[in-house]
Amino acid sequence: MPEGEPEIVDATRRTRLASERTYLAWWRSGLTALAVSVGFGKIVPGVADVTKWPYEVAGVGFALIGTVFFAYGAHRQRSLDRALDRGEFAKPDDRVMLALALAGVVLGLLALALVFVSG
C-alpha cells in the first residue's frame, strides 16, 4: 500500500459522513418547516380569534419551503456523492441558495407581521 493512502481513505470517509449529516440537516429543516406550517395554517386560526386566510397563506408558504428542503437536499446529496466519486466538489447552486434565503426572509417577515397584527 503506498504511503499516505490510509489518510486519503479516512478523509474520504469523513467527507462522506459529513455529507450524510448535511443531508439529514436538510430533512430536519424540512420537517421543522412542515411543523411550522401546521402551526400557522391550522393551529393558530383554530385557537385564536383571527382572520384565517393570512395564516393559511403563511402555512402554505412554510409547507412549500419544507418540501423544497426535502427535494433540494436529495438533489444535493446525489450531486455530492457523484462529485466525491470523481474526487471533486459540487458547489451548491447559487440561485437555489438565494431563492431559499429570500423565501425564508419573506416568510419570516410575514410571520412577524402576523404576530404584531394579531397581538
C-alpha positions as CSV (number, residue, x, y, z in Angstrom):
1,M,0.0,0.0,0.0
2,P,1.5,3.4,-0.9
3,E,2.4,5.7,1.9
4,G,-0.3,8.2,2.8
5,E,-3.2,6.2,1.3
6,P,-4.9,5.4,4.7
7,E,-5.2,9.2,5.3
8,I,-6.8,9.6,1.9
9,V,-9.3,6.8,2.7
10,D,-10.0,8.3,6.1
11,A,-10.5,11.8,4.7
12,T,-12.9,10.4,2.1
13,R,-14.9,8.6,4.8
14,R,-15.1,11.7,6.9
15,T,-16.2,13.7,3.9
16,R,-19.0,11.2,3.0
17,L,-20.2,11.1,6.6
18,A,-20.3,14.9,6.7
19,S,-22.3,14.9,3.5
20,E,-24.7,12.4,5.1
21,R,-25.1,14.7,8.2
22,T,-25.8,17.6,5.9
23,Y,-28.5,15.6,4.1
24,L,-30.1,14.8,7.4
25,A,-30.0,18.6,8.2
26,W,-32.0,19.2,5.1
27,W,-34.5,16.7,6.4
28,R,-34.6,18.3,9.8
29,S,-35.2,21.7,8.3
30,G,-37.9,20.3,6.0
31,L,-39.7,18.7,8.9
32,T,-39.4,21.8,11.0
33,A,-40.9,23.9,8.2
34,L,-43.8,21.4,7.9
35,A,-44.4,21.6,11.6
36,V,-44.4,25.4,11.5
37,S,-46.8,25.2,8.5
38,V,-49.3,23.3,10.6
39,G,-48.9,25.7,13.5
40,F,-49.5,28.8,11.3
41,G,-52.0,27.3,8.9
42,K,-54.2,25.3,11.2
43,I,-53.5,25.6,14.9
44,V,-53.3,29.4,15.3
45,P,-56.5,30.1,13.3
46,G,-58.2,27.3,15.3
47,V,-57.5,28.6,18.7
48,A,-57.3,32.4,18.2
49,D,-59.9,34.9,17.0
50,V,-58.1,35.9,13.8
51,T,-58.8,36.1,10.1
52,K,-57.9,32.6,8.9
53,W,-56.6,33.3,5.3
54,P,-53.3,35.1,6.2
55,Y,-52.3,32.3,8.5
56,E,-53.2,29.7,5.9
57,V,-51.1,31.5,3.3
58,A,-48.2,31.5,5.8
59,G,-48.8,27.8,6.5
60,V,-48.8,27.0,2.8
61,G,-45.5,29.0,2.4
62,F,-43.8,27.1,5.1
63,A,-45.1,23.8,3.7
64,L,-43.7,24.7,0.3
65,I,-40.3,25.7,1.6
66,G,-40.2,22.5,3.7
67,T,-40.9,20.5,0.5
68,V,-38.2,22.3,-1.3
69,F,-35.8,21.4,1.5
70,F,-36.5,17.7,1.0
71,A,-36.2,17.8,-2.8
72,Y,-33.1,20.0,-2.9
73,G,-31.5,18.1,-0.1
74,A,-31.9,14.9,-2.0
75,H,-30.6,16.5,-5.2
76,R,-27.6,18.0,-3.3
77,Q,-26.8,14.6,-1.7
78,R,-26.7,12.9,-5.1
79,S,-24.6,15.7,-6.6
80,L,-22.1,15.5,-3.8
81,D,-21.9,11.7,-4.0
82,R,-21.2,11.8,-7.7
83,A,-18.6,14.6,-7.2
84,L,-16.9,12.7,-4.4
85,D,-16.7,9.6,-6.7
86,R,-14.8,11.7,-9.2
87,G,-12.6,13.3,-6.5
88,E,-14.3,16.7,-6.9
89,F,-16.5,19.1,-5.0
90,A,-20.0,20.0,-6.1
91,K,-20.8,23.6,-5.2
92,P,-24.5,24.3,-4.3
93,D,-26.5,26.2,-6.9
94,D,-26.2,29.9,-6.0
95,R,-29.7,30.6,-7.5
96,V,-31.3,27.9,-5.2
97,M,-29.5,29.2,-2.2
98,L,-30.6,32.8,-3.0
99,A,-34.2,31.7,-3.6
100,L,-34.3,29.8,-0.3
101,A,-32.8,32.8,1.6
102,L,-35.4,35.1,0.0
103,A,-38.2,32.7,0.8
104,G,-37.0,32.5,4.4
105,V,-36.9,36.3,4.7
106,V,-40.4,36.7,3.2
107,L,-41.9,34.0,5.4
108,G,-40.1,35.5,8.5
109,L,-41.4,38.9,7.7
110,L,-44.9,37.5,7.1
111,A,-44.7,35.7,10.5
112,L,-43.6,38.8,12.2
113,A,-46.4,40.9,10.6
114,L,-49.0,38.3,11.7
115,V,-47.7,38.2,15.2
116,F,-47.9,42.0,15.5
117,V,-51.2,42.4,13.7
118,S,-53.0,39.8,15.8
119,G,-51.2,40.8,19.0
